[in-house]
Amino acid sequence: MVYELVAAVDLGSNSFRLQVGRVVDDQIYPLDSLKETVRLAAGLTAQKTLDGPSQLRALEALARFGERLRGFDRGAVRAVATNTLRVAKNAPQFLAQAEAALGFPIEIVAGREEARLIYLGVAHTLPDRRSRQLVVDIGGGSTEFIIGRDLSPIELESLYMGSVGFSLQYFPRGRVEKSGMKAAELAARQELQAIVRQYKKTGWEQAVGSSGTAKALADILEMNGLSDNGITRDGLERLRGLLLQAGEAGKLTLQGLRPDRIPVLPGGLAIMLAVFKEFGLERMMFSEGALRLGVLYDLLGRYHHQDLRHATVQQFVRRYQVDASQASRTAATARGFLRQLLPPAAAAGQAEAQVLEWAALLHEIGISVAHTGYHKHSAYILANADMPGFSKMDQARLSRIVLAHRGKLERVQELMPDSADWLLIFSLRLAVLLHRSRDDAPLPAIGVKRNERGFVVAVDPLWLAASPLTASALEEEGRQWAGFGLEFRIKSGRGKSQAAA
């Protein structure tokens, strides 16, 4: 379904932002935006947990965003969280409250996925996309680096350094001293050394900055005559001199320096200076496009069947040399079972079927590591690999379903009893079991139902009698479900039934 209005929510480490846009002829025209300075990264304790005040600020901001989004369909809104929630140990508990406050699901995206979305947003705002661009996005908790041409990224990386973290670590209580600035720049340059050689080898024609730090620096440099156009090396060095002379960012009297930017200016400036030195830059232009716009265009692509997740799944099938025929027949059978289990008018049916198909197509990728325990290898790859288009929660869900497609169900006992994932797990397990012969031999009509006690499988008794290996496997499947407290009942076509639990 294509929506006239779409919205993106960015839960950044420094600011939370909401962008509402109108879709016209496959283009997104911004209509409204909201920004809340939350400084979530500042609430990250030494134990990597979010403290109470930062959580409260975040929930209050999300509640205000939720009010603006009233009336929006679930499919028209996408909310993403970035670095601070990637590292916070209590992120799952906080997310439950955050989603309740916002009224929509929130995805935690991996660093490289964040970089991809940033580039997608920037690329849609560039006047000339034919040249190769180096895009730098300094956020509150991480900095993303992308080289791309047109709408296609070539290099993607996310480094764990941001304006909030650096400001707290190297400029405590807002004090800006020469030793702190030198240490911050050196630390940033050391981080950059991990990627700069490859990026220089790939090459670029223009450097572009996006998001808050780049915008703040561009505004300050241009409005105060420190730079004639965009961000320049000379302008950054002159600003550093003014900041050191003032001793505190709050004592600077500069046009374009907003109050909410004062606490994070020193850290952001140090990182940008390091970027200019390591990459050998003299000038960087600013782009209004960033993560939020990229999220909106990614959402638009999904409406038009240009979902990057499909391409990622197919890429994994090729990369891990999956038996594509076996994966496809398993996916088709599993989808058929799920259709029987879901109510005809289930709103989430299409989305659940899509997740099941991806799980079925990828359930054997672990065989590339080892056949023994391959489902565990598959689950590990899905949970930890870079999968463009997928959030970390998407990957965790796929991993869980694939882990449970064979063997003990206790491995996923954390699932709530009413979770829709049980239907997906049941469908995939049964499909895998029935296609063990790995051939195109037709299956009989098999009916499946879910009741309050568990599952019922209706199968032709004559076919079952002629298939002793499958019959034995179904009996063992019944024992697995019984051990988990659920019934798995085989029912014959003549109305007779046999309880396997």
N, C-alpha and C positions, 0 to 999 in steps of 0.2 A: 504493500500500500504506500502511495506517495502522499505526503502531507504538505499542506500549504505553508504551515509554520513549523519550524524545527528549533530545537534548543540544545545547547551544549553547556555543561557545567564542568569547570576545571578546578579541582581541589589542589591547588598548588601549595608549595611549602611556605610561601610568603603570603600570597593572596588567593582568595577564592573568587572566581569570576563566572558570570552567567552571560551567555550570548544567545539572543533570539534572532533568527533570520527567516526571511521569506524566500521560498523556492519559486523561481520563475525561469522556465526554459533551461533547466539543469544548472542554473546559477543561483548562488545564495546571496541575498542582499540583506545586510545587517539592519535590524529594526530597533533593537533595544539591547542594552548591556548593563550589568550591575557588577560592582566590584566591592569586596570586603577585605580589608587588610587583617588577616587572622594570625599571621606569623606562626603557623603550625610547627615549623621546624624549631622555633625557639622554645617550644614546650616539650622537646624530646630530651628526656633525662639521660644521665650517664648509663643507665641500664637499658636504654633504647625503648622506653615506654613513654607514651604521651601523658603529660601531667593533666590534672583536673582543669586548671584555668584555660589551657589551650583547647581542650575538648569542649569546654563551655562556649568559648568564642566561636569555635567551628560550628557547633550545633545551632547557636543563635543565628549565625550567618546563613546556614542551610535552611533554617525555618523561614527566613525572609525570602530566600530564593524559591522555596516551595510555594509560598503565597503567590509569587509572580507566575509560577508554572501551573497553577490550578486550571483545570480544563484541558491541559495538554494530554494527548494520548501517550501511553507508555512507550510506544514505538517511535514517537517523535522527539524523545529526549534521551540524550546519552550523557552520563556523568562519569568522569574519569579522575582518578587520584594518582598522584605521582610519588616522588622520591620519599617524602617523610612517611607516608603510609606503606611504602615498600619495605622500610626498615623497622617501623614500630612493631614491637612484639605484641602489643595489645590492639593492633589494628582490627582484627576480627570482631572484638567486642565493641570497639568504637564504631565500626561500619554499620553494625546492626542499629545503633542509635542514629547514626547519620542518615541512613536510608529512611528511617521512620520520620526524621525531621524534614528531609527533602521531599519524600513521597515517591522516589524513583530509585531503581538499583544504581549502585556505584561500583565501577570497575577499577581495580588497581592495575595499571598498565606497567609493563616492564620498561626498562630504560630505553632500549632500542625501539620498542614500539612507540614510546613517547616521541623519540626522535623522528620516526617515520611520520607520525601525525603532525608534528611541528612542520616538517618539510612540506607536507601536503597543503597545510594552511598558507605557508609562505609562498609556495609556488603559484598558488591561485591569485596572488596579489602582485607578482612581478610583471613589469611591462614587457620584458624580453626573457622568455624562458628557454630560449635556444642555447644560451651560453651556460657554461658549467658554473654552479654557484657553491660557495662555502657558506653554510648557514650556521650561526652560533647563537644558542639560546641559553643565557645565564639565568637560571631559576633560583629559587630560595634554597633548595637542597641539592640540586644537581645541575650540570651543564651539558647540553646536548650539542653534538657536532655532526653535521650532515654535508656531504657533497652530493649534488644531484643536478640533473639536466631535465628540463621540461617537468613532467610530473613523476619522474622516476628517480628515487634515491640510488646512489652508487655506494656511498660509505655511510654507515650509521654507527654512532657511538654515544654513550652516556657516561659521564664521569661524576663520581661522588664528591662534588664540590659546588657550593652555591653561596649566594650573597648572604643569606641568614647565618649559615654555619660558619663561614669565614669571618663575618663581622663579630659574632660571639666569641670565636676562638682567638682571633688576633687583635681585636679592638674592644676589649672588655670595658663595660660602662661607657662606651662611646668615645673613649680616648684614642686619638690617632697619633701614633709616634712613629718616628722613622724606622726604629727596629721592628715594630709590628708590621709596618707596610712591607719592609724588606722580606720578613719571614713569610708573610702571606703570598707575596709574588713568587717567592722561591718554591713554596709548597705547591702553588698552582702550576708552575712550570714543570715541576717534577711529575705531577699527574699527567700533564700534556705530553710528556716524552713517550708515553706508552702508545700514542696514536699519531704523533706529528709526522713521523717518517713515512708511514703509509699514506697519509693524507697529501703530503707534498708529492709523493710519487704519482698519486691519482691526478692531482692538479685541479685548479679552478681558475676562473676568469674574474670573478667578482665576489667580494665578501659581503654578507648580509647579516645583520643582527636582528633578533626578534625578542619580543616580550619585554617585561618591566625594566630590567637593568639596562638593556640596550636603548630603550626609549628614553629613560631618565638621563642617561649619559648624552644621547644625541640632543635632547632638549637643552640640557645645561650648557653643553659646549656651543651650540648654535646661538642660544639666546644671550650668552655672555661674551660673544665674540671670540671664543676660544677655538672655534672651528668654523669654516665657512660653509661646509656642506657635509652633514653626517658626522661620524666619529672618526677622528684622526689620531695618529700616534702623538703628534705634537700637542694636540688639544688634551689628550689624556694625561700627558706628563705635566702640562701646565695646571690641570685640575688637581693632580696629586700634590703639586707644590702649594697650591692654595689650601688644600685640606691639611697638610702638615703644618702650615703656618697658623691655621686656625686652631689646631689641636683637637677639635671636636667637629663632627659634621654639623651639629646643631648650631654652631657659631658662624657657619657660612651664611653669607647674605648673597645668594645667587638666584637669578631668575630661573624658573623652571624646576627648582628643587622643591618638590612637594613634601609636606610634613611626614607623610607615611613612608617616604623614601629615605629620610635622614638616617634611621638606625641601620639600614642595610647598604648605604652608599659605599662605605669604605671597603667592605668585602667584595662587593660587585666591581668596584673600580680596580682592585688588586687582581681579580681574575681576568678582567678585560685587558689590563696591561700585560699580563702574562701571555694571553692569547695573541696579542699583537707581536710580542717579542718572539715567541716560539714559532708562529706561523709566518713571520716576516711581513706583517701587514703594515700598510701606511694609511689606509682608509677603509671604512666599513659603512655601508648604507643601512638605513633602518627600514624594516618592513612591518606593516601593521598586522600582517598575517601571522598566526601562531597556532598554538595547540587547539584553542577553541574552534577556530575556523577549520582546521584540519579534521577535527572530530565531526563537524557538520558535513564536510564533503565526504568523509568516509561513510557517514550515515546515509548520505544521498546515494553513494555508490551501491550500498546494500539494497536500496529500493530498486535500483535499475539492474539488478543481477550482475553487478560488478564487484561482488563481495570478495575482498582480498583473502578472506579466510578459505574460500574454495581453492584459490590458487595455491595457498600455503599447504593445504592438505594434499593436493596433487603433487606438489613439489616434494613433500615428505614421502609419498608413495614411491616416487622415483628415486629419491636419495637413499632410502633404506631398502630398495629393491623388493618391495612388497609384491606378493603374488596378486596382481591386480584383479584377475578373474575370480579368485577365491574371495577377495575382499568385497568385490561388487556383488557376488551372489549372496554372501553373508549379509551385506547391507540391505539388499532387496528383501530378503526373508525377514530380517529384524524389523524393517519398516512395516511390513505386512502385519506382524504381530502387534506392534504398537498401535496401528490403526484400529485394531479390534479392542484394545485395552482402553483407549481414550474415548471419552464421550464425543459423538459426532460434532457437537458445537463447541468443543474445547478451544478457547481462544489461543492457548499456548501450543496447540497441537503441531503447527507447522514448525515452530522453533524447536520443540522437543524432538521432532522427527529429524531435523537438521543436525542436532547434536548427536543423535543416535547414529546417523549415517556417517558422520565424521569419525565417531568412535569405532564403528565397524570397519571403515576403510583403513584405520590406523592401528587396529588392535594387534597386528602382527609385526609392527616395526621393530620390536625388540629381538626378533629372530636374527637380525643383523648383528646383534651382540653375542647371543648364545641361545640355543633352542631350549635348554633347561631353564625353567623359570622365565621364559620369554615375556610373559605377561607383566612381570615385575620390571623387566628392562623397558618394555613399552611404556609402562606407567611413568617410570623415571624420566624417560626422554620427553614425554608429553608435558610433564610438570616443569622441566628445567630448560628445555631448548628455547631458543628465540623463535617464536611463531608469529610472524607479521599478521596483524589483524585481530589477534586473540589477546584478551586481557589475561592477567595472571589467574583470575578466578575462572575464566573460560578454560584455561589449561588445567587448572586443578580439578575441575569437573570432568573433563575428558579423561584425565589421568585416573581418577577414581572409578569411572565406569569401566575403563579398559582393565584396570587392576582386578576388578570384580568379575570379569567375563569368564573366568574359570577358577576352580579351586575354592578355597574357603571364603564364605561370605563375611566372616568375622573381620576381614581386613577393612571393610567399610562399615563397621558397626556404628560409627559416629553419625551416620545418616539418620535423620528423623524418620519415624515410621510412615509419615504421610508424604515423604519426599517423592516427587515425580521421578527421581533418578532410579527408584526401585523398578519402575515399569521399563525403563531403558535397560537396566541391568538384566532383568528377566528376559526381555526380548533378545538382547545380544547373546546371552548365555545359551538360550534355546536355539537360536540360529546357528551359532558356532557348533553346538552339539550335533545338529542335524546335517551339517555340511562337512563332517569329518572325513568323508570319502574324497573330498576335494575334486568332485566332478560335476557335470551338468545333469546328472540323473534327476528327473523330476520328483518333487516331493508330493505326497498326497495332500488333500485339503486338511489343514490342521486348524482347529479352533482354539482360541485361548480366552480366558475370562479371569477377572480379578474379583474376589469376594472378601468378606471381612476376615476370613481365616487364611487366605493365601491365593494361590493360582490353580486354575483348572485347565488342563490340556486335553482336548478332544481329538482323537486320532483313530484312523481306520484299524481295527484289530487285526485284519488279515495282513495289512502292510506291516504292522508291528510284529506279527508272528513270523513274517518272512525276513525280518530285519533284527536278528537277535542281538547284534552289537549295539544297535540304537536303543533297543528295549532295555538292555543292561545299563546303558549310559543314562537313560531316563530314570531308571530306578535309583542310580547313584545320585542323580540330580535331586531327586526327591529327598534323599537322606541329607544332602547339603542344606536344603531349605528347612527341613525338619529340625536340624541342629541349630538353626537360627530362629526357631519358633514359628515358622510359617509352613502352611500346607502346600504341597505340590502334588496335585491329584491327576492321574491319568484316567481319562474317561473314554470308553469305547463308543463307537458309532451306533451300537445297538442299545445304548442307554445304560449299559453296565459300567460300573466304575471300580477302580482299584485305588485305594488310598496309599500314597507313597509316604505319608507322614502320619 
